[in-house]
Amino acid sequence: MSILSSSFFRICHWGPLIALGIIFSVSLCTVSCLGQWHNKREVFLDMAASAASSSRYSNQNKDDKVDADGNKIAADFNMAAMLKEKMAESGSVWREEPTFWSKASPYFLSMFLALSGMTLYYYLNALWGGPGKVPPGWKPDHGEDRACLQFCATCSNYKPPRAHHCRQCGVCVPKMDHHCPWINTCVGHQNQAQFAGFLAAAVAGCSLASAVLGPSVYWGLYRRWYLYYGSGDVPIIILSLWGLLINLFVLGLAIGVVIAVGILLFFQGRAILRNRTGIEDWILEKANYRRSEEQLEPFLFPYDLGRWRNLTEVIHNVQCKAKGDGIHWPVRDGCHQYTLTLEQIYQKA
């Protein structure tokens, strides 16, 4: 019950609520627009002829007036019905074969739904799974190793190598990178790979959404031109005024995600390839500065095992499950488990 309660309160925060809102709004608008990529002009004209014959459209907007939504959908129906009648009289026909967009829409939809599902899967796992925490009262197996570690007075336990105390979470987090407000928890050992998977899927999904929403909004805005003067290759996108505004807003969100989250993905990918967290970057910078002042050799970061092995230490399966226990770490030659923690102790002395 406590796990469910903590998960519930973790998601009830402005960061997760906004993130989930963006995921669902981009998904709904993209799927809605892709569903209209099948709207060929001849289908619209058939629908228009039927609609124009009904009292709903035949008795209103005959003078091309704007309807209650600020759109001209009803007027389009009437004018399209008249255009269809003229075409029938002249013997003209529309193209019958499927357009490129109607053929492409199932593939776009499949790819987008897969990316949207991956985004939600990795996001919820990173949020609910959390970064993990140091076991209460943890201490090293050998008593002499305690001198190589820092003690957390708040948690009343020793900090294992690469662990740091997070004030927001109130616990010592293994391999803590940073506290992220968008998942309302830290990025650390248990969820770093899932967080990176979420970033990658979000950027890819929003890139595809932008490629769908951009043309769809344009086609919807110039629907009447494509209806009467177009070649029939472009789908007829029907958007009311509110639909147009909502899709424009969501398009802006999708582009913003691609830019902002793309930058974050770059830094997170660089951290993974270096096997170095943001906190460890800071420690390494201070270590090299101190050593240069003392005319010593540059500090040898113990966890840099080479790019490929660094990558597989974090991401080694599709589920992005964490590898290892978060206490003991493989180190490069010439280093030991406490190389970094001893440097931290020296810097704080």
BATI-176482 format. One record per residue (C-alpha): residue number from 1; residue in one letter; x, y, z negated. Coordinates in steps of 0.05 Angstrom, whole numbers. Layout:
<k->NUM r->A X->X Y->Y Z->Z>
...
This chain:
<k->1 r->M X->0 Y->0 Z->0>
<k->2 r->S X->57 Y->48 Z->-16>
<k->3 r->I X->87 Y->35 Z->53>
<k->4 r->L X->21 Y->50 Z->87>
<k->5 r->S X->11 Y->112 Z->44>
<k->6 r->S X->81 Y->139 Z->59>
<k->7 r->S X->71 Y->126 Z->134>
<k->8 r->F X->5 Y->162 Z->133>
<k->9 r->F X->33 Y->223 Z->98>
<k->10 r->R X->94 Y->223 Z->143>
<k->11 r->I X->51 Y->230 Z->205>
<k->12 r->C X->7 Y->284 Z->173>
<k->13 r->H X->58 Y->338 Z->186>
<k->14 r->W X->60 Y->393 Z->238>
<k->15 r->G X->118 Y->359 Z->275>
<k->16 r->P X->87 Y->291 Z->289>
<k->17 r->L X->18 Y->321 Z->301>
<k->18 r->I X->45 Y->369 Z->354>
<k->19 r->A X->88 Y->314 Z->386>
<k->20 r->L X->29 Y->265 Z->389>
<k->21 r->G X->-16 Y->321 Z->416>
<k->22 r->I X->34 Y->334 Z->473>
<k->23 r->I X->40 Y->260 Z->489>
<k->24 r->F X->-35 Y->250 Z->493>
<k->25 r->S X->-51 Y->315 Z->530>
<k->26 r->V X->3 Y->303 Z->583>
<k->27 r->S X->-21 Y->231 Z->591>
<k->28 r->L X->-95 Y->248 Z->598>
<k->29 r->C X->-84 Y->304 Z->648>
<k->30 r->T X->-35 Y->264 Z->690>
<k->31 r->V X->-80 Y->203 Z->693>
<k->32 r->S X->-140 Y->247 Z->710>
<k->33 r->C X->-104 Y->281 Z->768>
<k->34 r->L X->-77 Y->215 Z->794>
<k->35 r->G X->-148 Y->188 Z->794>
<k->36 r->Q X->-166 Y->243 Z->844>
<k->37 r->W X->-110 Y->227 Z->892>
<k->38 r->H X->-158 Y->178 Z->924>
<k->39 r->N X->-207 Y->235 Z->941>
<k->40 r->K X->-203 Y->237 Z->1017>
<k->41 r->R X->-238 Y->292 Z->1055>
<k->42 r->E X->-289 Y->247 Z->1088>
<k->43 r->V X->-309 Y->219 Z->1021>
<k->44 r->F X->-317 Y->289 Z->993>
<k->45 r->L X->-361 Y->307 Z->1053>
<k->46 r->D X->-405 Y->246 Z->1042>
<k->47 r->M X->-413 Y->266 Z->969>
<k->48 r->A X->-426 Y->337 Z->989>
<k->49 r->A X->-481 Y->318 Z->1038>
<k->50 r->S X->-516 Y->278 Z->984>
<k->51 r->A X->-507 Y->332 Z->931>
<k->52 r->A X->-529 Y->388 Z->977>
<k->53 r->S X->-595 Y->352 Z->991>
<k->54 r->S X->-612 Y->351 Z->918>
<k->55 r->S X->-648 Y->408 Z->885>
<k->56 r->R X->-589 Y->420 Z->838>
<k->57 r->Y X->-546 Y->448 Z->894>
<k->58 r->S X->-595 Y->465 Z->950>
<k->59 r->N X->-631 Y->517 Z->908>
<k->60 r->Q X->-570 Y->553 Z->879>
<k->61 r->N X->-505 Y->585 Z->902>
<k->62 r->K X->-528 Y->589 Z->974>
<k->63 r->D X->-493 Y->656 Z->980>
<k->64 r->D X->-427 Y->627 Z->959>
<k->65 r->K X->-434 Y->653 Z->888>
<k->66 r->V X->-390 Y->630 Z->831>
<k->67 r->D X->-420 Y->579 Z->784>
<k->68 r->A X->-420 Y->580 Z->707>
<k->69 r->D X->-349 Y->552 Z->703>
<k->70 r->G X->-322 Y->607 Z->748>
<k->71 r->N X->-311 Y->555 Z->803>
<k->72 r->K X->-343 Y->547 Z->872>
<k->73 r->I X->-355 Y->473 Z->870>
<k->74 r->A X->-430 Y->480 Z->884>
<k->75 r->A X->-417 Y->527 Z->942>
<k->76 r->D X->-365 Y->479 Z->968>
<k->77 r->F X->-416 Y->423 Z->968>
<k->78 r->N X->-465 Y->464 Z->1009>
<k->79 r->M X->-413 Y->489 Z->1059>
<k->80 r->A X->-382 Y->420 Z->1065>
<k->81 r->A X->-450 Y->390 Z->1079>
<k->82 r->M X->-460 Y->440 Z->1136>
<k->83 r->L X->-391 Y->425 Z->1162>
<k->84 r->K X->-406 Y->350 Z->1163>
<k->85 r->E X->-470 Y->363 Z->1202>
<k->86 r->K X->-432 Y->404 Z->1254>
<k->87 r->M X->-380 Y->349 Z->1260>
<k->88 r->A X->-434 Y->297 Z->1270>
<k->89 r->E X->-464 Y->339 Z->1326>
<k->90 r->S X->-397 Y->349 Z->1361>
<k->91 r->G X->-376 Y->277 Z->1352>
<k->92 r->S X->-313 Y->294 Z->1312>
<k->93 r->V X->-288 Y->245 Z->1260>
<k->94 r->W X->-240 Y->248 Z->1202>
<k->95 r->R X->-181 Y->202 Z->1196>
<k->96 r->E X->-202 Y->136 Z->1165>
<k->97 r->E X->-135 Y->106 Z->1145>
<k->98 r->P X->-110 Y->116 Z->1073>
<k->99 r->T X->-65 Y->176 Z->1062>
<k->100 r->F X->5 Y->173 Z->1033>
<k->101 r->W X->-20 Y->201 Z->967>
<k->102 r->S X->-76 Y->150 Z->960>
<k->103 r->K X->-25 Y->95 Z->973>
<k->104 r->A X->25 Y->124 Z->925>
<k->105 r->S X->-23 Y->138 Z->867>
<k->106 r->P X->-26 Y->66 Z->840>
<k->107 r->Y X->50 Y->63 Z->837>
<k->108 r->F X->54 Y->132 Z->805>
<k->109 r->L X->1 Y->112 Z->755>
<k->110 r->S X->35 Y->46 Z->737>
<k->111 r->M X->102 Y->81 Z->726>
<k->112 r->F X->72 Y->137 Z->686>
<k->113 r->L X->31 Y->90 Z->641>
<k->114 r->A X->93 Y->49 Z->628>
<k->115 r->L X->134 Y->110 Z->610>
<k->116 r->S X->77 Y->138 Z->568>
<k->117 r->G X->70 Y->72 Z->531>
<k->118 r->M X->145 Y->69 Z->519>
<k->119 r->T X->146 Y->140 Z->493>
<k->120 r->L X->91 Y->125 Z->443>
<k->121 r->Y X->122 Y->58 Z->423>
<k->122 r->Y X->191 Y->86 Z->409>
<k->123 r->Y X->164 Y->148 Z->376>
<k->124 r->L X->120 Y->111 Z->327>
<k->125 r->N X->175 Y->61 Z->311>
<k->126 r->A X->225 Y->117 Z->298>
<k->127 r->L X->174 Y->153 Z->255>
<k->128 r->W X->144 Y->95 Z->215>
<k->129 r->G X->207 Y->52 Z->213>
<k->130 r->G X->250 Y->109 Z->188>
<k->131 r->P X->325 Y->111 Z->184>
<k->132 r->G X->330 Y->62 Z->126>
<k->133 r->K X->358 Y->78 Z->58>
<k->134 r->V X->414 Y->57 Z->13>
<k->135 r->P X->389 Y->4 Z->-37>
<k->136 r->P X->377 Y->35 Z->-106>
<k->137 r->G X->436 Y->27 Z->-152>
<k->138 r->W X->482 Y->3 Z->-96>
<k->139 r->K X->556 Y->-3 Z->-111>
<k->140 r->P X->613 Y->-37 Z->-74>
<k->141 r->D X->629 Y->-110 Z->-86>
<k->142 r->H X->699 Y->-94 Z->-112>
<k->143 r->G X->706 Y->-46 Z->-170>
<k->144 r->E X->770 Y->-16 Z->-143>
<k->145 r->D X->733 Y->8 Z->-81>
<k->146 r->R X->691 Y->57 Z->-122>
<k->147 r->A X->748 Y->107 Z->-121>
<k->148 r->C X->741 Y->110 Z->-45>
<k->149 r->L X->667 Y->128 Z->-47>
<k->150 r->Q X->624 Y->187 Z->-68>
<k->151 r->F X->571 Y->179 Z->-121>
<k->152 r->C X->501 Y->207 Z->-111>
<k->153 r->A X->475 Y->234 Z->-177>
<k->154 r->T X->405 Y->243 Z->-149>
<k->155 r->C X->397 Y->170 Z->-127>
<k->156 r->S X->444 Y->142 Z->-181>
<k->157 r->N X->483 Y->100 Z->-132>
<k->158 r->Y X->548 Y->102 Z->-92>
<k->159 r->K X->544 Y->126 Z->-20>
<k->160 r->P X->567 Y->72 Z->29>
<k->161 r->P X->611 Y->95 Z->87>
<k->162 r->R X->573 Y->141 Z->135>
<k->163 r->A X->515 Y->150 Z->86>
<k->164 r->H X->491 Y->219 Z->64>
<k->165 r->H X->437 Y->244 Z->18>
<k->166 r->C X->377 Y->279 Z->51>
<k->167 r->R X->342 Y->331 Z->9>
<k->168 r->Q X->278 Y->328 Z->50>
<k->169 r->C X->273 Y->252 Z->47>
<k->170 r->G X->300 Y->248 Z->-24>
<k->171 r->V X->343 Y->186 Z->-10>
<k->172 r->C X->412 Y->168 Z->14>
<k->173 r->V X->407 Y->152 Z->89>
<k->174 r->P X->455 Y->103 Z->123>
<k->175 r->K X->491 Y->135 Z->182>
<k->176 r->M X->451 Y->198 Z->175>
<k->177 r->D X->452 Y->241 Z->238>
<k->178 r->H X->401 Y->296 Z->221>
<k->179 r->H X->332 Y->307 Z->192>
<k->180 r->C X->284 Y->315 Z->251>
<k->181 r->P X->218 Y->353 Z->238>
<k->182 r->W X->186 Y->322 Z->300>
<k->183 r->I X->186 Y->253 Z->267>
<k->184 r->N X->185 Y->282 Z->197>
<k->185 r->T X->242 Y->238 Z->175>
<k->186 r->C X->316 Y->229 Z->187>
<k->187 r->V X->350 Y->199 Z->247>
<k->188 r->G X->397 Y->147 Z->220>
<k->189 r->H X->420 Y->75 Z->225>
<k->190 r->Q X->352 Y->41 Z->231>
<k->191 r->N X->319 Y->87 Z->280>
<k->192 r->Q X->373 Y->122 Z->320>
<k->193 r->A X->365 Y->76 Z->380>
<k->194 r->Q X->289 Y->82 Z->378>
<k->195 r->F X->295 Y->158 Z->374>
<k->196 r->A X->341 Y->158 Z->435>
<k->197 r->G X->292 Y->112 Z->471>
<k->198 r->F X->236 Y->160 Z->454>
<k->199 r->L X->275 Y->219 Z->482>
<k->200 r->A X->293 Y->183 Z->546>
<k->201 r->A X->222 Y->158 Z->558>
<k->202 r->A X->193 Y->227 Z->542>
<k->203 r->V X->239 Y->262 Z->591>
<k->204 r->A X->226 Y->211 Z->647>
<k->205 r->G X->151 Y->211 Z->634>
<k->206 r->C X->144 Y->286 Z->633>
<k->207 r->S X->187 Y->292 Z->696>
<k->208 r->L X->138 Y->246 Z->731>
<k->209 r->A X->79 Y->283 Z->700>
<k->210 r->S X->106 Y->349 Z->727>
<k->211 r->A X->113 Y->319 Z->796>
<k->212 r->V X->40 Y->298 Z->793>
<k->213 r->L X->9 Y->358 Z->758>
<k->214 r->G X->46 Y->411 Z->800>
<k->215 r->P X->18 Y->390 Z->868>
<k->216 r->S X->-49 Y->372 Z->838>
<k->217 r->V X->-59 Y->441 Z->808>
<k->218 r->Y X->-38 Y->472 Z->875>
<k->219 r->W X->-85 Y->428 Z->915>
<k->220 r->G X->-141 Y->443 Z->866>
<k->221 r->L X->-129 Y->517 Z->870>
<k->222 r->Y X->-131 Y->516 Z->947>
<k->223 r->R X->-182 Y->461 Z->953>
<k->224 r->R X->-227 Y->499 Z->1000>
<k->225 r->W X->-171 Y->514 Z->1049>
<k->226 r->Y X->-150 Y->441 Z->1051>
<k->227 r->L X->-223 Y->421 Z->1059>
<k->228 r->Y X->-237 Y->463 Z->1120>
<k->229 r->Y X->-169 Y->475 Z->1153>
<k->230 r->G X->-124 Y->420 Z->1128>
<k->231 r->S X->-103 Y->358 Z->1167>
<k->232 r->G X->-136 Y->310 Z->1118>
<k->233 r->D X->-70 Y->284 Z->1090>
<k->234 r->V X->-79 Y->320 Z->1023>
<k->235 r->P X->-128 Y->294 Z->970>
<k->236 r->I X->-186 Y->338 Z->950>
<k->237 r->I X->-174 Y->356 Z->877>
<k->238 r->I X->-236 Y->382 Z->841>
<k->239 r->L X->-219 Y->426 Z->781>
<k->240 r->S X->-265 Y->474 Z->745>
<k->241 r->L X->-237 Y->539 Z->718>
<k->242 r->W X->-224 Y->507 Z->650>
<k->243 r->G X->-196 Y->445 Z->683>
<k->244 r->L X->-148 Y->488 Z->722>
<k->245 r->L X->-126 Y->527 Z->661>
<k->246 r->I X->-117 Y->464 Z->619>
<k->247 r->N X->-76 Y->430 Z->673>
<k->248 r->L X->-33 Y->492 Z->682>
<k->249 r->F X->-20 Y->494 Z->607>
<k->250 r->V X->-3 Y->419 Z->604>
<k->251 r->L X->42 Y->428 Z->665>
<k->252 r->G X->80 Y->481 Z->625>
<k->253 r->L X->85 Y->433 Z->566>
<k->254 r->A X->112 Y->378 Z->610>
<k->255 r->I X->165 Y->423 Z->641>
<k->256 r->G X->183 Y->449 Z->572>
<k->257 r->V X->192 Y->378 Z->546>
<k->258 r->V X->237 Y->360 Z->605>
<k->259 r->I X->282 Y->420 Z->589>
<k->260 r->A X->282 Y->420 Z->513>
<k->261 r->V X->280 Y->346 Z->501>
<k->262 r->G X->329 Y->335 Z->558>
<k->263 r->I X->380 Y->378 Z->522>
<k->264 r->L X->369 Y->339 Z->458>
<k->265 r->L X->376 Y->274 Z->497>
<k->266 r->F X->442 Y->297 Z->525>
<k->267 r->F X->470 Y->311 Z->455>
<k->268 r->Q X->442 Y->246 Z->427>
<k->269 r->G X->471 Y->206 Z->485>
<k->270 r->R X->538 Y->238 Z->474>
<k->271 r->A X->535 Y->221 Z->400>
<k->272 r->I X->519 Y->149 Z->415>
<k->273 r->L X->576 Y->142 Z->466>
<k->274 r->R X->623 Y->171 Z->414>
<k->275 r->N X->592 Y->131 Z->357>
<k->276 r->R X->593 Y->195 Z->318>
<k->277 r->T X->536 Y->231 Z->283>
<k->278 r->G X->526 Y->306 Z->278>
<k->279 r->I X->551 Y->306 Z->206>
<k->280 r->E X->612 Y->265 Z->225>
<k->281 r->D X->627 Y->316 Z->281>
<k->282 r->W X->631 Y->369 Z->227>
<k->283 r->I X->675 Y->326 Z->182>
<k->284 r->L X->721 Y->309 Z->241>
<k->285 r->E X->727 Y->383 Z->260>
<k->286 r->K X->747 Y->402 Z->189>
<k->287 r->A X->796 Y->343 Z->185>
<k->288 r->N X->832 Y->362 Z->249>
<k->289 r->Y X->835 Y->435 Z->228>
<k->290 r->R X->864 Y->416 Z->160>
<k->291 r->R X->915 Y->371 Z->192>
<k->292 r->S X->936 Y->422 Z->244>
<k->293 r->E X->947 Y->472 Z->188>
<k->294 r->E X->990 Y->421 Z->152>
<k->295 r->Q X->1025 Y->401 Z->217>
<k->296 r->L X->1000 Y->329 Z->212>
<k->297 r->E X->976 Y->280 Z->265>
<k->298 r->P X->902 Y->289 Z->287>
<k->299 r->F X->853 Y->250 Z->246>
<k->300 r->L X->837 Y->182 Z->276>
<k->301 r->F X->762 Y->172 Z->276>
<k->302 r->P X->752 Y->101 Z->251>
<k->303 r->Y X->686 Y->84 Z->286>
<k->304 r->D X->704 Y->101 Z->358>
<k->305 r->L X->709 Y->32 Z->390>
<k->306 r->G X->706 Y->53 Z->463>
<k->307 r->R X->645 Y->78 Z->500>
<k->308 r->W X->615 Y->11 Z->520>
<k->309 r->R X->622 Y->-19 Z->451>
<k->310 r->N X->598 Y->46 Z->419>
<k->311 r->L X->535 Y->41 Z->462>
<k->312 r->T X->522 Y->-32 Z->445>
<k->313 r->E X->532 Y->-18 Z->371>
<k->314 r->V X->470 Y->27 Z->374>
<k->315 r->I X->429 Y->0 Z->433>
<k->316 r->H X->436 Y->-74 Z->442>
<k->317 r->N X->364 Y->-97 Z->458>
<k->318 r->V X->301 Y->-71 Z->490>
<k->319 r->Q X->265 Y->-62 Z->423>
<k->320 r->C X->323 Y->-18 Z->401>
<k->321 r->K X->328 Y->-54 Z->334>
<k->322 r->A X->386 Y->-33 Z->290>
<k->323 r->K X->449 Y->-75 Z->289>
<k->324 r->G X->484 Y->-91 Z->223>
<k->325 r->D X->465 Y->-75 Z->151>
<k->326 r->G X->482 Y->-1 Z->151>
<k->327 r->I X->534 Y->-13 Z->96>
<k->328 r->H X->593 Y->-46 Z->132>
<k->329 r->W X->618 Y->-20 Z->199>
<k->330 r->P X->667 Y->-46 Z->251>
<k->331 r->V X->728 Y->0 Z->255>
<k->332 r->R X->784 Y->10 Z->304>
<k->333 r->D X->856 Y->-13 Z->294>
<k->334 r->G X->895 Y->28 Z->245>
<k->335 r->C X->834 Y->45 Z->203>
<k->336 r->H X->794 Y->13 Z->146>
<k->337 r->Q X->724 Y->18 Z->117>
<k->338 r->Y X->739 Y->78 Z->75>
<k->339 r->T X->781 Y->121 Z->123>
<k->340 r->L X->726 Y->171 Z->133>
<k->341 r->T X->701 Y->173 Z->62>
<k->342 r->L X->771 Y->186 Z->35>
<k->343 r->E X->776 Y->245 Z->83>
<k->344 r->Q X->710 Y->271 Z->57>
<k->345 r->I X->734 Y->265 Z->-15>
<k->346 r->Y X->798 Y->302 Z->3>
<k->347 r->Q X->759 Y->358 Z->37>
<k->348 r->K X->714 Y->367 Z->-24>
<k->349 r->A X->771 Y->365 Z->-75>
